[in-house]
């Protein structure tokens, strides 16, 4: 891979084409004209490899972003969509047909789960959820009609990992397509294609954007696989990214390495405080030496960014609510990857009458460490934890 700084700041930036402007232009157009009949005809035959026709599918600003993201992820090409969930939708739908079977890690992102449980059953596509921490679970779930394995490593709450090399080898030997959601690690901290994973997805809304002001998704992989998605699911669903949002992501990429460095350092600085706090029962973080899959995390990941989960001791539903709302510098919100620190209690998705204080999962509270000072965040967590008796 080229030097990351050159990819982010120079790759694809043909300034001779736009008056030597330092910042890339926003090609805010719906339509493109052809110089002659022959070029129009050839592009109609293969829009993926041809000239621009219509921004619904391709646009110069979007293509500059595609080029950078593919290089960062170590892939032949990238497609960008208008959300992470549309990237999931297009990549899964392009790789299954009626009667197929999917193996997915348990507790995937909600809109992946909705695909498996609501959308695909309409077309007689079935699925099996497995504990992805053990390759034997994939082997046991295998059916004659299994065509797709869906991974999320780490996932976004308990951070369970899959051995990407083992799963990649297993799937490739059987002609099964593999897809991974790599949003947690970003292209900088994990390279699934190097382990034989076919398609890599990102919610670019998060670290890639970094400013909490745009929603986008990424799919990376081989040109053959991405052309298949481009020609059908992406173009037909109209879920391509707008030029303006592509420009926002290009802006976000400029600072991605420095933001990840600061966020990682802050998270590692807060980790001992959280682990030793008397009112926190457990901390879940892939780069914590006590994490059950720590060695695998160190093998597959070069960083773990700012997302971690604390488990509170057996407390009431009301105490979890008081803790979350008592934080002054952590916003009560979903997602992650921006400048602001966030808190998301698992209990917020559970009705009070169904809450079970003996269930560790119900007491999980996910923290995202942003760009605020470590001292401010530590003081804030300490005062909010006072409600825990």
Secondary structure as GFF3:
##gff-version 3
##sequence-region A 1 389
A	DSSP	alpha_helix	4	9	.	.	.	ID=ss1
A	DSSP	three_ten_helix	15	18	.	.	.	ID=ss2
A	DSSP	alpha_helix	37	45	.	.	.	ID=ss3
A	DSSP	alpha_helix	60	73	.	.	.	ID=ss4
A	DSSP	beta_strand	77	81	.	.	.	ID=ss5
A	DSSP	alpha_helix	84	93	.	.	.	ID=ss6
A	DSSP	beta_strand	101	105	.	.	.	ID=ss7
A	DSSP	alpha_helix	110	114	.	.	.	ID=ss8
A	DSSP	pi_helix	115	119	.	.	.	ID=ss9
A	DSSP	three_ten_helix	120	123	.	.	.	ID=ss10
A	DSSP	beta_strand	126	130	.	.	.	ID=ss11
A	DSSP	alpha_helix	135	141	.	.	.	ID=ss12
A	DSSP	beta_strand	146	152	.	.	.	ID=ss13
A	DSSP	alpha_helix	164	172	.	.	.	ID=ss14
A	DSSP	beta_strand	177	181	.	.	.	ID=ss15
A	DSSP	alpha_helix	186	189	.	.	.	ID=ss16
A	DSSP	three_ten_helix	192	195	.	.	.	ID=ss17
A	DSSP	beta_strand	199	203	.	.	.	ID=ss18
A	DSSP	beta_strand	217	221	.	.	.	ID=ss19
A	DSSP	alpha_helix	223	229	.	.	.	ID=ss20
A	DSSP	pi_helix	230	234	.	.	.	ID=ss21
A	DSSP	alpha_helix	235	237	.	.	.	ID=ss22
A	DSSP	alpha_helix	243	254	.	.	.	ID=ss23
A	DSSP	alpha_helix	256	276	.	.	.	ID=ss24
A	DSSP	beta_strand	282	284	.	.	.	ID=ss25
A	DSSP	alpha_helix	294	300	.	.	.	ID=ss26
A	DSSP	beta_strand	307	311	.	.	.	ID=ss27
A	DSSP	alpha_helix	317	326	.	.	.	ID=ss28
A	DSSP	beta_strand	330	332	.	.	.	ID=ss29
A	DSSP	beta_strand	341	345	.	.	.	ID=ss30
A	DSSP	three_ten_helix	346	349	.	.	.	ID=ss31
A	DSSP	three_ten_helix	352	354	.	.	.	ID=ss32
A	DSSP	three_ten_helix	360	363	.	.	.	ID=ss33
A	DSSP	beta_strand	364	368	.	.	.	ID=ss34
A	DSSP	alpha_helix	374	384	.	.	.	ID=ss35
A	DSSP	three_ten_helix	385	387	.	.	.	ID=ss36
###
